[in-house]
């Protein structure tokens, strides 16, 4: 009897000690849904009875979409300052190049704008949903009576816009490419052109926390090396022999929280200077990333910004 108990005890011990392979995740452990950074611009007005409606529509739409878990909205004050800086007056009128530029500077992958139109006492709200990476334009609209409940009409439009963004995100947001493929494409673009030697030194920080490793500098260096440039270590004495110095500064900061998801915004500014002190090229990029961990989101945002800048900056250095 004692032996039977001993064998049973060993069997139980082995069962609880063995690693679990192929176990299913708990039911409440769901993968986080995609979050799309978006900017809402004022709507254009058509008709004498809708004067002042454009700004009202964009404000109510912002409030309506702010709570949507699939969207991260660019701060209105920040967006207004940016548009003033670029001297853009694009209420309801956004050209592909302008949309791309706004995306680069705000991190927005989607721009939402449109028109308010009055026709025979009928009010039409028409939204344009623009992908800053793909330049694709999709639309949604609602209609009601002039003088009716504008907020209710805008909220209806907001639901349609949110549904379109999620359902047709593949047309609005570019498919994520592997780093190796992006580097290979850059190398092919540069061809056999003469490449100057480089040194890369980019400082970075995460607001409120110490920076562990230079994500932006590492990413830019990776693209430089992969594209065929000779790169010197900035800490080595030989770095002085570099034809061009790529320097810059990046920072990331907490942007918001939705349940377990944390959004972080990163901004990176870079310039390339030759031995004579002449600025050869400058660039800047803002990116927004979402993750379960703030530090990881910050590093990913800086890496994404660095990759985008490297793709645009390096072709300008060839032949210099």
C-alpha positions in Angstrom: 0.0 0.0 0.0 2.8 2.3 1.0 4.6 1.6 -2.4 1.4 2.5 -4.3 1.2 5.8 -2.5 4.9 6.4 -3.2 4.5 5.7 -7.0 1.4 7.9 -7.1 3.3 10.7 -5.4 6.1 10.5 -7.9 3.7 10.5 -10.8 2.0 13.7 -9.5 5.4 15.3 -8.9 6.5 14.6 -12.5 3.3 15.9 -13.9 3.5 19.3 -12.2 7.3 19.6 -12.9 7.2 19.0 -16.6 7.3 22.0 -18.9 4.0 22.7 -20.7 4.4 22.6 -24.5 1.7 23.9 -26.9 -0.5 25.1 -24.0 -3.2 27.5 -25.1 -3.1 31.1 -23.9 -5.7 32.1 -21.3 -8.9 33.3 -22.9 -8.4 36.9 -21.6 -4.9 37.1 -23.1 -5.8 38.7 -26.5 -3.5 40.2 -29.0 -3.7 44.1 -28.9 -5.6 45.5 -31.9 -3.9 47.8 -34.3 -3.8 51.5 -33.4 -3.6 54.1 -36.2 -2.2 57.6 -35.5 -4.5 60.1 -37.2 -4.8 63.9 -37.6 -8.1 65.7 -38.0 -8.1 68.9 -40.1 -10.9 71.5 -40.3 -13.6 70.8 -42.9 -14.2 73.1 -45.9 -17.5 75.0 -46.1 -19.8 75.3 -49.1 -22.9 77.4 -48.7 -24.0 80.6 -46.9 -25.9 78.7 -44.2 -22.8 76.7 -43.0 -20.4 79.5 -42.2 -18.3 78.4 -39.2 -19.4 74.8 -39.5 -16.1 73.5 -40.7 -14.3 74.1 -37.4 -17.3 72.9 -35.4 -17.4 69.6 -37.4 -13.7 68.9 -36.9 -13.9 69.7 -33.2 -16.9 67.4 -32.6 -15.3 64.7 -34.8 -12.2 64.9 -32.7 -14.2 64.4 -29.5 -16.2 61.5 -31.1 -13.1 59.7 -32.3 -10.9 60.4 -29.3 -12.3 57.5 -27.3 -12.0 55.0 -30.2 -9.4 52.3 -29.3 -8.2 52.0 -32.9 -7.2 55.6 -33.3 -4.5 57.8 -31.7 -5.3 61.4 -32.5 -2.6 64.0 -32.9 -3.0 66.9 -30.4 -5.0 69.8 -31.9 -2.7 72.5 -30.6 0.4 70.7 -32.0 -1.3 70.2 -35.3 -2.3 73.9 -35.5 1.3 75.0 -34.8 2.6 72.7 -37.5 0.2 73.9 -40.2 1.2 77.5 -39.3 4.9 76.6 -39.5 4.4 75.0 -42.9 2.2 77.9 -44.0 -0.5 75.5 -45.2 -4.1 76.5 -45.6 -5.5 73.1 -46.3 -9.1 73.0 -44.9 -10.7 70.2 -46.8 -8.0 70.4 -49.5 -5.0 68.2 -49.0 -2.6 67.4 -51.8 -0.6 64.0 -51.7 2.7 65.8 -51.0 1.2 67.8 -48.2 -0.4 64.8 -46.6 2.9 62.9 -46.7 4.7 65.9 -45.1 2.1 66.2 -42.4 2.5 62.5 -41.7 6.3 62.8 -41.4 6.1 65.7 -39.0 3.2 64.5 -36.8 3.5 60.7 -37.0 0.0 60.6 -38.4 -0.6 57.7 -40.8 -4.1 58.9 -41.6 -5.5 62.4 -42.2 -9.3 63.0 -41.8 -10.7 66.1 -43.4 -13.6 67.0 -45.8 -16.4 69.3 -46.6 -19.6 70.7 -45.1 -22.1 71.4 -47.9 -25.6 73.0 -47.9 -27.9 72.2 -50.7 -31.7 73.1 -50.6 -31.8 73.0 -46.8 -30.0 69.7 -46.7 -26.7 69.4 -44.9 -24.1 67.1 -46.2 -21.0 66.1 -44.2 -18.4 64.5 -46.5 -15.2 63.0 -44.9 -12.0 62.3 -46.8 -9.8 59.7 -45.2 -6.3 60.0 -46.6 -3.4 57.6 -46.0 -0.2 59.6 -45.6 2.0 56.6 -46.6 -0.1 55.4 -49.6 -1.8 58.6 -50.7 -5.0 56.6 -51.1 -8.2 58.6 -50.4 -11.4 57.0 -49.1 -14.7 58.7 -48.3 -17.7 58.6 -46.0 -20.7 60.9 -45.8 -23.9 61.6 -43.9 -26.8 64.0 -44.5 -29.4 65.8 -42.4 -31.5 68.9 -42.3 -29.9 72.4 -42.1 -30.4 73.7 -38.6 -30.7 70.2 -37.2 -28.6 68.5 -34.5 -25.1 68.9 -35.9 -23.4 67.0 -33.1 -25.6 64.0 -33.7 -24.8 64.1 -37.4 -21.0 64.4 -36.8 -21.1 61.4 -34.4 -22.8 59.3 -37.0 -20.0 60.4 -39.4 -17.4 59.5 -36.8 -18.7 55.9 -36.5 -18.5 55.5 -40.3 -15.0 56.9 -40.5 -13.7 54.7 -37.7 -15.3 51.6 -39.3 -13.7 52.5 -42.6 -10.2 53.0 -41.1 -10.3 49.5 -39.5 -11.9 47.7 -42.4 -9.8 49.2 -45.1 -6.6 49.9 -43.2 -4.7 48.0 -45.9 -5.4 50.7 -48.4 -4.6 53.6 -46.1 -1.5 52.3 -44.2 1.5 50.9 -46.0 2.4 47.3 -45.3 5.3 47.0 -42.9 8.5 45.9 -44.8 11.3 44.0 -43.3 14.4 46.0 -42.5 16.6 43.8 -44.8 14.2 44.4 -47.7 14.3 48.2 -47.1 18.1 48.3 -46.9 18.4 46.2 -50.1 16.0 48.5 -51.9 18.1 51.5 -50.8 21.3 49.9 -51.9 19.8 49.1 -55.3 18.6 52.8 -55.6 22.1 54.1 -55.0 23.6 51.7 -57.5 27.4 52.1 -58.2 27.5 55.8 -57.2 30.4 56.9 -55.1 29.7 56.8 -51.4 31.4 59.2 -48.9 32.7 57.8 -45.6 30.5 58.6 -42.7 30.4 58.9 -38.9 27.0 58.8 -37.2 26.4 60.3 -33.8 22.8 60.8 -32.6 21.9 61.6 -29.0 18.5 60.5 -27.7 16.5 60.4 -24.5 13.1 59.2 -23.3 11.4 62.0 -21.3 11.3 61.0 -17.6 13.5 57.9 -18.0 17.2 57.1 -18.6 18.1 56.0 -22.1 19.6 52.5 -22.2 21.0 52.3 -25.7 21.0 54.6 -28.8 18.3 53.1 -31.0 18.2 55.9 -33.6 22.0 55.9 -34.0 22.1 52.1 -34.3 19.4 52.1 -36.9 20.9 54.8 -39.1 24.3 53.1 -38.9 22.7 49.8 -39.9 21.2 51.5 -43.0 24.5 53.2 -43.9 26.5 50.0 -43.6 23.8 48.0 -45.5 23.8 50.5 -48.3 27.5 50.3 -48.9 28.9 53.3 -47.0 32.1 53.1 -44.9 31.1 54.1 -41.4 33.6 55.1 -38.6 32.9 54.6 -34.9 32.2 58.1 -33.4 34.4 57.1 -30.4 37.4 56.2 -32.5 40.1 58.7 -33.5 39.7 57.7 -37.1 36.3 59.2 -37.1 37.9 62.5 -38.0 38.7 61.1 -41.4 35.0 60.8 -42.3 33.9 62.8 -45.3 30.5 63.5 -43.7 29.2 63.6 -40.2 25.6 62.7 -39.5 24.5 64.1 -36.2 21.2 64.6 -34.6 19.0 64.4 -31.6 16.0 62.3 -30.8 13.5 62.0 -28.0 10.5 59.9 -27.1 7.8 60.5 -24.6 4.6 59.0 -23.2 1.6 60.0 -25.3 -1.3 58.1 -23.8 -2.8 54.9 -22.5 -5.7 52.8 -23.7 -6.2 49.9 -21.3 -3.0 47.8 -21.4 -1.7 49.6 -24.5 0.7 52.5 -24.2 1.3 55.0 -27.0 4.7 56.8 -27.3 5.6 59.6 -29.6 9.2 60.1 -30.9 10.8 62.9 -32.8 14.1 62.7 -34.6 16.1 65.6 -36.2 19.2 64.9 -38.2 21.7 66.8 -40.3 24.7 65.9 -42.5 27.8 68.1 -42.5 30.9 67.8 -44.6 34.5 68.4 -43.5 34.3 72.1 -44.5 31.3 72.6 -42.1 28.8 72.9 -44.9 25.4 71.4 -44.2 24.7 68.9 -47.0 21.2 67.8 -45.9 18.8 67.9 -43.0 15.7 65.9 -42.2 13.2 65.3 -39.4 10.6 62.7 -38.6 7.9 62.1 -36.0 6.6 58.6 -35.3 4.0 57.1 -32.9 4.2 53.5 -31.7 2.0 51.5 -29.4 3.1 48.6 -27.2 2.4 47.0 -23.8 5.7 48.4 -22.5 6.6 52.2 -22.7 10.3 51.7 -23.2 9.8 49.3 -26.0 7.3 51.6 -27.7 9.8 54.5 -27.4 12.7 52.5 -28.9 10.5 51.2 -31.7 9.3 54.8 -32.5 12.9 56.1 -32.7 13.9 53.2 -34.9 11.0 53.8 -37.2 11.9 57.5 -37.4 15.6 56.7 -38.0 14.8 54.3 -40.8 12.5 56.7 -42.6 15.2 59.5 -42.4 18.0 57.2 -43.6 16.0 56.2 -46.7 15.6 59.9 -47.6 18.9 61.3 -46.4 21.5 58.8 -47.7 20.6 59.3 -51.4 21.4 63.0 -50.9 24.9 62.2 -49.8 26.0 60.1 -52.8 28.6 61.9 -54.8 29.3 64.4 -52.1 
